[in-house]
Amino acid sequence: MPTKPALIDLTGDSDTAAPAAASSKPTKHRNPHTRQKILSFLRLHRSPTAPAHFQLSQLPPMPALALANASTQLINTTMVDRGWACGYRNCQMLLSSLLDDTRYHMHERFPCSVPSVRALQECLELAWRDGFDPDGAEQMGRRVVGGRKWVGTTEIYCILAHFGVPARIVDFHRPTAADGTNPMLFAWMVEYFIASEGGERRKHPIYLQHQGHSRTVVGVEMAEEGVSLVLFDPDVAVPEQPEIKHFRFRLCDTRGVEQYQVLYVDEDESVFAPKYVVPNLISSVRIP
């Protein structure tokens, strides 16, 4: 059995993974298990210390844009977590959209705001204990709370799937054009976001992973000069009143990247059936 994570200081404002300071004061909770449950609850409802300063709804409407849920927030890394927390920040961006969708009941888990990085670390360890991605858990040592280990697509899958969110993974395992770019990736993105245009509900954003970094795809732009992805990058600060140009990711930008991995939320009606269970073993679709 894996050991329980160390208790974490809840009094500070930092969202970093600093260990709790020892205290000589006696605790009011005689039962340590009760105390840990209370602390875990509080941790899960803390706000992130890198507040969103831009929401997708603030982007001026343009006929060439097909965008994700307007409540999606841009949440940047901070000086203390830049270099290792991009996966968690992108997960927060996905959750900012899911919190606005009552079908997934995320607002019941996090009634106050998007959970902090530290809370997401706790959620990942809980998912591993409940049997999600046992191979990945073993590789990561089953511990992330209080550390700075990078997380990627499979760890974000575990967090979301443990919440009951039907996440899916697609692997674009090589460039699909002779010039080293990946037009199949862009075609897939267009099809995904166009499907929600004109409907009652927009799609949720997409987690996009490549070697060494991850970003959040919040839409596509279909202009005369070609298709661009609209990206929220947790490591890139934008002006107070950004324009679409600050978020463009063109096809030529994929040149030199061997593999991309996509995680999206499946919104097929079948996943909302009462007997549907999100699988705890990870699988993916490969394109091409």
HELIX and SHEET records of a PDB file:
HELIX    1   1 PRO A   32  LEU A   44  1                                  13    
HELIX    2   2 LEU A   56  GLN A   58  5                                   3    
HELIX    3   3 CYS A   86  LEU A   98  1                                  13    
HELIX    4   4 THR A  102  TYR A  104  5                                   3    
HELIX    5   5 MET A  106  ARG A  109  1                                   4    
HELIX    6   6 VAL A  117  ARG A  129  1                                  13    
HELIX    7   7 PRO A  134  GLN A  139  1                                   6    
HELIX    8   8 THR A  153  HIS A  162  1                                  10    
HELIX    9   9 PRO A  183  ILE A  194  1                                  12    
HELIX   10  10 ILE A  244  HIS A  246  5                                   3    
HELIX   11  11 LEU A  251  THR A  254  5                                   4    
HELIX   12  12 GLU A  269  PHE A  272  5                                   4    
SHEET    1   A 2 PHE A  54  GLN A  55  0                                        
SHEET    2   A 2 GLN A  73  LEU A  74 -1                                        
SHEET    1   B 6 LEU A  65  LEU A  67  0                                        
SHEET    2   B 6 HIS A 213  ALA A 223 -1                                        
SHEET    3   B 6 ILE A 206  HIS A 210 -1                                        
SHEET    4   B 6 TYR A 260  VAL A 265 -1                                        
SHEET    5   B 6 ALA A 167  PHE A 172 -1                                        
SHEET    6   B 6 VAL A 285  ILE A 287  1                                        
SHEET    1   C 4 LEU A  65  LEU A  67  0                                        
SHEET    2   C 4 HIS A 213  ALA A 223 -1                                        
SHEET    3   C 4 GLY A 226  PHE A 232 -1                                        
SHEET    4   C 4 ARG A 248  ARG A 250 -1                                        
END                                                                             
